[in-house]
Amino acid sequence: MIDLQLTDKTHDEGRQGEALVIDAPVKRNGRKLYIESYGCQMNFADSEIVASILLDQGFETTGDYKEADVVFINTCSIRENAEQRVRNRLSQFGVEKRRNPKLIVGVLGCMAERLKSKFLEEEKLVDVVVGPDAYRDLPQLIGQVEDGQKAINVLLSREETYADISPVRLNGNGITAFISIMRGCDNMCSFCVVPFTRGRERSRDPHSILAEAQDLFDKGYKEVTLLGQNVDSYKWKGADAEENAEIEVNFAQLLEKVALISPEIRIRFSTSHPKDITDEVLYTIAKHDNICNYIHLPVQSGSSRVLDLMNRTYTREWYINRIDAIRNIIPDCAISSDIIAGFCTETEEEHQETLTMMDYVGYDFAFTFSYSERPGTLAARKLEDDIPDEVKRRRLSEILLKQQEWSLYRLQQNVGKTLRILVEGPSKKSDKDYCGRTDQNAMVVFPASEEIKAGQYLNVFIERCTSATLLGRIAD
């Protein structure tokens, strides 16, 4: 995967394998937890839930697995290379386990559900296997292992949303945070394993979402991202204590409720689905200045035939209609996408349709992949992965080249402008620079100053850009 903007995204390569650590303010029992995460932001948010559950049991977190009593790896099954990373990491943990036989090693998340028997019975790499809906059971499962048994719970739930658990914010900057608003997915795209590993779609109680957002704002956070596999299909029905009536809340209404917490907290969301994003959502974004003008709208392919094989349930024309609506209702909205090169039976003409779609939209950035077959998916069962690897690589390189051109073009439109950014902290490349993001999610780097603090809003004059970053100075 190539990230041309180094921005918040579905899979943040900079965070893959990150060990999540929090300073514990209360007395602990001496047991240490090491948790490492891979995959999408949902997995990182889930790791925060896991940490919250185990911190309540007296654990403290550590950034060194060699000093841990329990090691968890939160896994992803979306792409083959993600699974290979996890297997390599488990081998390293196995070395430590031979040195320290009391060490408990567990696999969480999507791979846990898909490869449960392989991990426990065939490869014997782990002691605990826990699916995304069973994290509440972790204290009991750890107890089973301490009693000499293997432990497993990969049951999927139609109700579990962890709405009552307040996630600890691991490795956070105290400025930006993620809020899971729903779990699971009903879309059944033919290339995707998520419905099988995360279960059916269910939406979280909006009251708990608003309470979590309010708590984050009260603690000084300046930006929240609402997370779901398909946020546009968020829908909750239930009782409203204040109105003493049954209410129904859709995503546009939830988005507005979060935005009304304060004009000083910025709102983002991910991910949208082209079949579900409505004009109501777009008008809600346009109405509120603190809802960021940025939408991640995966297209996957520019060909209606390929989209049908992918079971995306929209056509090229429908996607263009949604793009036109975004451009009309939110003229300065940044748009990013996911694109798959070389899906089953894709012809050269259909690949060209993807390139022309990229030209029609002019994406600010895109996350691009060669198709890799995932076991258990509809495509793996019914379609032949018949595009040669060299053709996939060539098509992917053409997509990447085009996206680099569009990314540079979009950023160049900001040169000479003064943009409002939220300061995130020192730049990764130099402590003499600070960085922050625009409303459109573009990264801005500018000279540091003692007066500048992370979490501030600043006006920055953009002097130049690369294909990935805006460079400027604080405006007078």
N, C-alpha and C positions, 0 to 999 in steps of 0.2 A: 504494500500500500504506500502511496505517495501522498504526503500532505503538503500542499504548496503554500499553505498559510500558517502552519504551526498554530492552529487555533483549536478551540474546543471542538471535539469531534466524536464520532461514534467509537472509534478505536484510537486512543491517543498513544502513539508509539513511544512517546517520551515517558509514559507512565507504566508501560508493560513490565510486569515483574516488580512493581514498586512495593516495598515493605511499608505497611501502614502503622504509624506510631502516634500515641497520644500521651501527654503528660497527665498522670492520674493524680487528682488532688486529694483523694481519700485513701485511707489505709488499705493495703492489699494483703493477700495471704501468702505472697511469695512466689506464686505460680506465674510463669511468663508465657505470653501468647505471641507467636510470630505469624503474621498473615500477609500473604503475597497475592496480588491480583493481576489478572490478565483479561483482555477483552474490552467490552464496551463500558460506558460510564455506569450502566445499570449494575455491572459486577462490582465496580468500586463503591457504589452506593450500598450494595448488599454487604460488602466487607465492613462498612460502618455499622450496619445493623448487627452483624455477627459480633463485632467488638463490643457494642453496647450490651448485648446479652451476656457475654463472658466477663466484662468488667463488673457487671452486677453480681457475678459469682466470685469476685475477688481477684480475678486475673489482672495483670498489667501487661502492656504491650512492650515489645522490644524490636529493635531494628536488626538484631543479630540472631539468626536461627540457631547458632551453635550454643546460645545460652538459654534457649526456649525449652519449656516443658511440653508445649503443644505447638505444632507447626501446621498451618493450614495453607493450601494453595487454592485460590478461587479461580475457576477455570472457564474457558471459552471453547465452544465447538464450532464456531462460525467458519473458520478456515483451517486447513490442514496444518499450516505452519504454527498456528496457535497451539494445537494439540502437541506438536513435536516439541515446542518450547517447554510445555508442562512436563512431558515425559523426561526430557533432559534434566529438568529441575528436580523432579522426584528422584532421579538417580543420585543426584548430589545429596539430597536429604537422606537417602538410603545409606550413604557412607557415614553420615553423622549418627544415624540410628544404630549402626553396627558398633559405633564407639559408645553410644549411650542407649542401651536397650529400652530404657524407660521412656524415651522420647515417643510421643504420640504424633503420628503423621496422618493428616486428613486431606481429602479432596472435596471441595465444595463446588456448587454451581453446575453449569451445563454439562461438562464432561462427566461429572459424578453420576448424573442420571443415565447418560448414554453408555458409559463404559463401566458400570458398577461391578459386574461380575468379573470383568477382565482385571480390574484393579485388585479386587479382594481375593479371587480364587486362582486366576492364572498367573498373574505377575507378582502377586503378593507384595505390592509396593506400599500399601497403606493400611492403616488401622481403622479409619473412619471414612465413610462415604456419605455425603449429605447433599441432597438436592436443594434447589432454591426456595422451596416452600416448607422446609423442615428445620430451619435454623433455630426455632424455639426449643427443639429437642436436643440441641448440642450438649447442654450440661449432663443430661441423662446418658447420651451416647459416649461422652468422654468417661463417665463413670463405668460404663460397660467395659470399655477398653482397659481401664485400670483394674477391673476384676478379671482380666485375662481373656475377654472375648473380642471378636471383631464386631464392629457396629455399623449399621446402615439404615438410612431412611431417605428414600428418594421419591416418596409418594408426592404426587402433585395435587394441589388443592384448587377448589373452585372459589374459596373464600379468603384465603390468607393474603393480606396486604401489609402486615406489620404496622398497621396504622397507629397502634398504641405504643410503639417503641420509638423513642427519640434517638436517632442515630448519633453516635459520637462523630466528631468531625476530625478525621484522621489525616495527618499531613496537610491540613488546611492552611490557607494563608489568612484566615479570619476575614476574608473579603468576599469570596465567592463560594457558593455551596450548591449541592444538588438535592432536589426533593423528588422522590419517586411518587408519582401520582397514580400509577397503575402497574399491574404485573401481567405477564403472559401475552399471548398474541393469538388472534383468530384468523390471520390472513392466509396462512398456508401457501406462501410463495414456494414454488417447486424446488428452489435451490436452497431453502433455509431450514435449519434444524430447530429454530427457536420454539415453535409451537409444541414440539415433542420434548424439549428439555425444560421449558418454563411454563407449559400448560396453557389452559384457556385464559382468555382475557378477563380481567376484573378490575374495576375502578375503586380507588380508595375514597373513603369518606372525605368530602371537601372540608368539613369542620376541622379534621385533624391536619389536613394540608395547610389550611390558613393558620392554624395554631403554630405549626412548625415554621412557616414563613415569618409570622410575627415574632416568634422567639429568636429566629436568626437576625432579624432586623434590630430587635432590642439588644442583641449581643454585639452589634456593630457591623454585621455583614451588609454589603452594599449590592450584591447581585445574587439571584437564585436562578437555577435552571430547572424547569419542570421536566421530569424524565418519564418516558414510557416507550414501549416498542412502537406504538402508534398513538400519539397523544390526541390526535384529532377524533379518535373514536371514544375518548373518555366520556362516560355517562354514568351518573350516580342517581339512584332513587332512594329516598328515605325520608325520615321525619325531621322536621325543623322545629326544635323546641320553642324558639322565640315566636314563630308564627303558628305553632300548634297545628301543623298541616303537613301533608306529604309534599315533597318538592322533588324536582328533577333538575340536575345541573349538568350541562354539556361543557365541552372544553372552552368555548368562547366565554361562557359565563364564569367558569373557574378562573380563566386568565384575567378577566376584569376584576374579580374579587381579590386576587393576589396583588394586582397592580394598585388597587385602592388602599392597600396597607400603608403605603407612603410613596410620594413622588420621588423620594430619595433612594428607593431600592429598584434596581434594574431587573427586568424579567426576561429570561430566555426560555426556550423550550426545544425539546428534541425527543423523538423524531416525528415529522409529519408524513402522512401517506397521501399521494396524489388523489386517490379515490375518495378521501374523506375530508380533505381540507376545504372549509366552506368560506363563502364570502363573509359570513358573520364573524369568523375568526379574523379575517383580514381587516374588516372595519373596526374590530376591537383593537387590533394592533395600531391602526391609524389614529384611533381616538386617544390613546394614552401614550404620552411622550416617554414614559419609563418602560414600555414594552419595546424591546429592541427590534429594529428594522432588519431582521435577519431570519431567513427560513431555510432549513435544511430539507430539501424535497427530492428524495432519491428518484431517479428516472430509470436506472439500471440498463435500459436499452432504448434506442430511438425507433425501433421497429415494432409495429403493432403485432406482427406475427410472433416475434420473439417474446414480446410482453405477454402474449397469450400463453405461450409455452411456459413462461415463468409463473403463470397464474397471478399476474399482477392486477388483473381485473380492471384495467383501464387501457385505452389506446393512445397512440401518438397524438391524435387530435384532442383527446381529453386532457392529456398532460399540457399541451400547448394552451388550451383554454384556461387551465389553472395558472399558468405562467402569465398569460395576458391579464387575468384578474389581479394577480399580485402587482404587476407593473401599473395597472390603472388605479388601484386603490392605494397602494403604498409605492409611489414612484421611485423613491430612493432605497428600496429594500434590497439588501444583498441576498443572493440565492446560491446555495451550494447543493451538491448532489453526490450520489453514489452511482458508479458506472461499472458494469461487468463486461469485460472483453471475452469473446469466444465462447458464449453460451452454446449449448447443444444445437447443432444444425445451422448455426448462424452463417449466412452467406456473406460474400464480400459486399454486395449491395446493401444488406442490412447493417453491416458495420458502417458503411458510408452514411446510412440514416442516423446512426448514433452521432457521427461527426457533425452532420448538418443540424441535429438537435442542439448540440453544444454551441454551434454558431447562432442558432435562433435565440437561445436563452442567454448566452454569454455569462456562464457561471463565474462567480467570484472565486470559487475554488471547488475542487471535487476530490473524492476519495475513489480511487480506481483500482480494479482488481482483474486478474485473469480468473476465469471460472475454474473452480476446483470442486469436484464432486464430493458431497458430504454423505456418508452412509446414512440410510434411513429416510432420506428425503424423497419426495415424489419424483424428482428428476433422476435420482440414482436408481429408482425402481423402474421407471418407464421410459427414460430417454438415454440415448447413447452419447457419451462424452466424446464426440467424434471430431473435434477440431484439434489438429496437431499442435503441440506445444510451441513450435516455432511460429505458427500462424497466430496463436494467442499472444505471444510476446511481441510480434510485429504490430498487431492491432492495438495492443496496450500502449506501445511506444508512440503510436500515432495519436492516441487519445491523450497521453501525457503531454506531448508536444503542443497540441491544440490548447490544452488547459493551461499550460504555462503562458501561452500567448494571451489568453483571456485574463488570467490572474494578473499579469503585468499591466494589461490595458485597464482593468478595473481600478487597480491601485494608482495608476498614473492620473486618473481623473481626480484624485484627491490632492495632488501636488499643487501648492499655491493656496490651499484652503486652510482655514483654522477649524480644527475638529475638537469636540469635547470627548475626553477619554476618562476612563476609570483606571487609576494607577494601581497596578498589581504588585509592584515591587521592583527590585533590581533586575536588570537584564541578565539572561543566562550567560551571555558572552562576555560581559564586562561590568564590573561593579561601579564603573564611572557613568553608567547609563541606567536609566529606569525604563520600564515598559508598562504598557497598559493597552486596553482595547477600546475601539470605537463602538458606537451603537451598532454598526454593521459587522462587528466581530473581527475587524482588521487589527493586527498587532502594530503598535506604534512604539518606537524606541526614541528616546530623547535624553540629553545630558542630565545627569543627576544634580540635585541641589539639596542642601541641608534642610531647606524649608519644606521639601516635598516628603509626604508620608504616604505609604500604601493605604488605599481606601479613599484617597482624595479624588475629586473630579477636577480635571484641569483642561484648559484650552491649549492645544498644541498646534503651532503653525507647521504644516508639512512642507519640507524643503525638497525631498527627493524620495525615491522608493527603489526597492529591489522587487523581484517577482513574488516575494513572500512578506515583506515588511515595509511599513511606512517609517521614514526617518524625519525628525523635525526638532523643533525647539519650543520651549514654553512661550506662549504668546504674551505680548505686553499687556 
